[in-house]
Structure formats: C-alpha cells, structure tokens
Amino acid sequence: MVSIAALILEIRIEHAQSLKDKRQVMKSLKDRLRGRFNVSVAETDFQSQWQLAEIVVVTVASSRQIAENTMLHVEQMAADHLAGGLIRANLEWLD
C-alpha cells in the first residue's frame, strides 16, 4: 500500500537581516533535503517575513513505516542544519 507523508516545518532564522539572507538559508536546507532523501520541498508560508519560514516536505513510499522513517531523518537533518531554528514539526498522513 502506498503511503504519502507531509512534514510541516516551522523555522526561525535569527540571524537573517533581509529576505536575501533568509533565501540563502532556505535554499541550502531545501537542496540538502532533496538531495539526501529524494523528497519534494516547498516553502508554504511567511514568504515576506525575514526571520520566519514554513516548509512542507513530502514523500511517497511503499509503506507507512518507510515514509515515517524518512520523515524522522528529514526532521533530524533540518534540526541539525538550522542549529536551534526549528520551532515546530508536524507530520501529516495523506493516504
């Protein structure tokens, strides 16, 4: 059975002084997640705010266990990459 998981990450970028600073951090994070886990990533909220961001990471897997494992690793990598900037992570199932 196919499982689809969406991980919503709310992020605070303390050192961002402009949207350009924010874009650099977000691009780096999105590229790393895509490259490492073969997931889809989109910024979904707070586009005009310098220090806040929300991204949604989506994966499709052959089982719920595989999808959940992937998302746990995604969340951990995001937390490590953001060094304390991950405010909230919420996993939702779309199957």
N, C-alpha and C positions, 0 to 999 in steps of 0.2 A: 504494500500500500504506500502511496506517495504521501509525504509529509512536507508541508510548507510552513516555515517558521519566520517570523519577523521580530527582530530585536530592535527596540527603540532606545536610543542612547541620547540622554540629555547631557550636554557638555558645557563647561565653563572654562574659558580661556583667559585667565587672569592677566597675562602679560600683553594681550592684544591692545594695541593703541589705535588700530584702524581696521577697516574691513579687509584691507590687503593683508595685514598680519593674520587675521582670522582665516582668510582663504588659504594661506600657506600651511597653517596647521591642519586645516580640514582636508586639503588636497593630499598632504602627506599621509594622514590617517586613512583616508579612503583608498588611496593607491596601495598601501600596505595590506589592508584587509582584503581587497580584491585579489591582489597577487598571491597572498598566502592561503586564503581559504576558498577562492573561486566563488565569491558571493556577490550579490548586487547591493550597491550602496547609494543612497540618495539623501541629500540634505532636505529636510522637510519643514523646518520651522526656524524662526529667528534669523532669517536671511539678512535683515537690515541692522541687526544688533552686533556690535563689535565683539562682545565677550561671551555671548551665548550661542549655542548651536544645538540643533537636534538632527540626528541622522537615523535612518532606518536601514538596517542590514537584513537582507532576505536570502534564505537558502531553500533549495528544493532537494530533498533526499529520499532515498528508497525506504527509509524507516524513521519513525519519530526519534528513536534513540540516536541515530546518526545525526539528525538535524539538531537535536538538543546538545549533543557533544560539540558539534561545530560551533554553535552559538555560545557555549560556555568558553570555548577557546577564543572566539571573537571578542567577547566581553573582557576577558583577561588581557588580551593584547591591547585593546583600546585603553583599558585602565593603566597598563604599563606605559603605553605611548603618551598618555595625557598627564601622567605624573600627578594624580590627585584631582584632575579636572573633570572626571566622570561623576556627574551629580546623581544620575539615576539610570537604571537599565531595566527594561520591561520586556519580557518575552511573550509574544502572542502567537497562537497557532491559527493557521488559515485553512486547515484541512477539514 
